[in-house]
Amino acid sequence: MINSVSNAIVRGDAYSGGCFGPRGARAWFFVGFVVGFGAVIASCWILIADYIYYTPSEEEIKNKIEKPVYPGAGLFLQNAFIFVGSLVFKFGRVEDHWN
């Protein structure tokens, strides 16, 4: 979502048409950041609540069954890398040749 809006549109330099104009583009950009941060925070919550501070049941204690942590870590790392990658692609590129 954040990479579908160019930096010039967010600044208000290149886009003046449409129903919402630059204000709508900025709102879309903000919603994209909220979704990205929300995904990272939710995956961190799942990692901590379900995999790190997991309380096993009596049957799991009796049979000595341990729940692995790597699915939660994988979920968190996947979301973190996607978010960091989208930030690198958004702010690490030059858009001068598009104009």
C-alpha positions in Angstrom: 0.0 0.0 0.0 2.7 2.5 0.8 4.6 1.8 -2.4 1.6 2.4 -4.6 1.8 6.2 -3.8 4.9 8.0 -5.1 6.8 10.5 -3.0 5.8 13.4 -5.3 2.1 12.6 -4.7 2.6 12.6 -1.0 4.4 16.0 -1.2 1.5 17.3 -3.3 3.7 18.2 -6.3 2.5 15.7 -9.0 -1.2 15.0 -8.4 -4.1 17.3 -8.4 -6.9 15.3 -10.0 -9.3 12.7 -8.8 -11.9 12.8 -6.1 -9.5 13.3 -3.1 -6.3 14.8 -4.6 -3.2 14.8 -2.5 -5.1 14.5 0.7 -6.6 11.1 -0.4 -3.1 9.9 -1.4 -1.7 10.9 2.0 -4.6 9.1 3.7 -3.9 6.0 1.7 -0.2 6.3 2.6 -1.1 6.7 6.3 -3.5 3.7 6.2 -0.7 1.6 4.6 1.7 2.5 7.5 -1.0 1.6 10.0 -1.6 -1.8 8.4 2.2 -2.5 8.3 2.8 -1.5 11.9 -0.4 -3.4 13.0 0.9 -6.6 11.3 4.3 -6.3 13.0 2.7 -5.7 16.4 0.2 -8.5 16.0 2.9 -11.0 15.0 5.0 -9.9 18.0 2.0 -10.4 20.2 1.4 -13.9 18.8 5.0 -14.8 19.3 5.1 -13.7 22.9 1.6 -14.9 24.0 1.4 -18.2 22.2 5.0 -19.4 21.9 7.2 -17.8 24.5 4.8 -17.5 27.5 2.9 -20.6 26.6 1.4 -22.6 29.5 1.2 -26.3 28.7 -1.8 -28.4 29.7 -1.6 -31.3 32.1 -1.5 -33.8 29.3 1.4 -32.1 27.7 3.3 -32.0 31.0 2.5 -35.6 31.6 3.6 -36.7 28.1 6.6 -34.3 28.1 5.4 -32.6 24.9 7.0 -29.3 24.2 5.6 -26.6 21.8 8.3 -25.3 19.5 9.0 -21.6 19.3 10.1 -21.4 15.6 6.6 -21.0 14.1 6.1 -17.8 16.1 9.5 -16.5 15.4 9.0 -17.2 11.7 5.7 -15.3 11.7 7.3 -12.4 13.4 10.4 -12.3 11.1 8.3 -12.6 8.0 6.2 -9.6 8.9 9.2 -7.6 10.1 11.1 -8.3 6.9 8.1 -7.4 4.7 7.7 -4.1 6.5 11.4 -3.2 6.4 11.6 -4.2 2.8 8.7 -2.0 1.9 10.3 0.9 3.8 13.6 0.4 2.0 11.8 0.3 -1.4 9.8 3.4 -0.6 12.5 5.7 0.8 15.6 4.1 -0.8 14.7 4.8 -4.4 15.0 7.9 -6.6 11.9 8.9 -8.6 13.3 11.7 -10.7 13.3 9.6 -13.9 9.5 9.0 -13.6 8.7 12.7 -14.2 
